[in-house]
């Protein structure tokens, strides 16, 4: 794809000399942690930021990042993240258990070239988790207190780029800003998919139906996608939209998730794009703990639908092999249960074995690909799931709008 920026609206690290400059760097190293020891179980996100840290080796760098969210068991300080980052980039990283208070500001002012400070979990600050409009976020204490201390803000947290939070969209409005190496790579690859003439194939699953319907609508309306393969709860919504009764327990599950109102939207999408959407022809139900494949013509059933069926897997595989580009987001079923992991596993094998340019993103499906040893066979492993879907469901990510907002600070 070359090195020329399809993202020329934003400064990259190649565009500016940051030697000796004070840089506030937003990364995303939100990672799975052992619930007891709080040990970080996956360091892949840390590794993805290494090229950016290498580019900033002669700068004074303060790092903003988050871990989990309030109320979760893995909502922890970022002390272990600082240590993990230090190991990954082979450079001393100093942890500061403060975000923008006097202690943090004092340490920032003391930085010398080559120093890296890792500030406290930014979500420990209550205003960070309140999503408000772009202009309100630049007036938060976080942004007001830290902005005067830095020459540049560098955003490298693609996985958080769909968030309307001050550490994401506040600083680009107050400090000269650029995107980091990881963000640059993600945008370059994903923009190429958006620009494809023949259209890409998307394999969408999981339980975030409202997000996925928005994505499907945009993909097909803008001719980004040629085919959309629906699995998981999304597939059940489309089965209902196509007039198939999936049974009381399955409809209750959809309603309990708050997605009952999405069926009409799926109906409208089907009316317009029926030929572009691939719906399961059979499903796997959980019958007393055992898998049973049944054609959708045999629905409704009282048992829970927990995977796509064997015939669907074969049919999807045939069409996937004819695709030039494939994006995978979300598992096909309840992959945590061995009996119902088949759909997810076989679709991942199908995509990884195809000749298509393949992209995968999203925590659960990445976990499945990692467990199967298939992640390395994908051409691009996106660090974001929600951000990946937001990128394809709208004209712009919030952070990109913020980066474009103040022309004084961008090229």
Phi, psi and omega in degrees: 000351176077181184256354183293138185280120167279355181248042188294349179289348184236140176293139173249176182292341177286341186275345187225153177261110183256011178298126179079359182271154173271123187235128171264118186246121176262119177240173174231104177240028175300117191224154174296141182229148175295126185297338182263304183277345184063023177287139178287123188267342182220120182256016185297324179292325176299314181297326183294337180269354184305317179300325179293316178297325178296321179291338183254020186295340179253018179252175172256111192244127170248132187255130171252132178203168177231161171226116177059210181209161182307136178098342181271152182293335181261021176278092190235166170298165183260020179300315180290333177291321177298318179294316179297316179299318179302317179294319184293315185264000178054052182208142180296129177237121183266125178274136177235120183276054180203155182252301179222013178288185185299323181294315179297315182296323179296315180294322179296316182293335181276350186300143173242168180307131180093347180287145175229122174253136175250108182284166182296158177316113187295339178279359169291341178271120191299325182292341180294329184266007176261112181275114179232179183291165188303318186286329177292326184291336179282349180259011177285160179300321180307308183289318181294321183284323185269328185308316183295346185270355187233148176276326183217151169249128177244123180257121181229013187262069182307319184297342178252006189289350178266002182271141176263065185238153187301323181289348180259309188248354181282310186294325179299343180271350185237342182230146171307132191228154179214166175259148181276181185297318180294313179300320179298316180296315180300313183294322180298312182294312185291326176295326177297322178295317179299330184268001183298136181282322184274351180083144180260169173255141179237129176252107187245134179216204179085195185243001181274078189293315184299317177300315185291323178295321177297318178297311182301315179302314183289318181301316184279324179296323182262011176057030174284320181255141172264323179223140173235118178264119183256135180222182177063208181295330178301318179297321179296324176297316181289329174297315176298318181295333180272005175096010181263125178280118184267358177104155186300315184294323180287323176291323178297320179299317178296316180293322179296329177282350180087020185252011180302325181284355182274349184296319179297323178295319177296324178299316180295322179295318179296321180302323185268327189232033184307319184287344183263349185251125180261114182254145180304140174263345171213160182227163176252123179256155179266100181254099181056040178087356180250151179278134173222121180274129177225144176293151182295340177291345178268359175284152012274161173225161178272341180286159179283135171279122185234005177191166170282158184274173184295318180295322177296317178303314181295317180294318178296320181301317181300316181285324178299321181296342180265000183275149178267327178220136182226133176244127181246128177215116176096143179285159183277343182195199179280077190290346177293336177266124186307317182297334186246020176266354187300315182300311179299312183297313184290325177291322176296320177296318181300313181293315183292335179271351182282169176271001183288155168286121190244139179232136177228142179202154182112131188305309185292317182288330175292321176300316179298316180296323179294315181297328181274354183073023185258347186303322183291346181271356177272142183290326178219122176257107182284141180280351182239146174257300177298320180293322178300313180292321179296323179302319182271354182255358181213173181289328184205150171282148181308318182294327179290324176296320179294319179296328180277343190298313184256102185296338179298332188257005183222160179262000000 
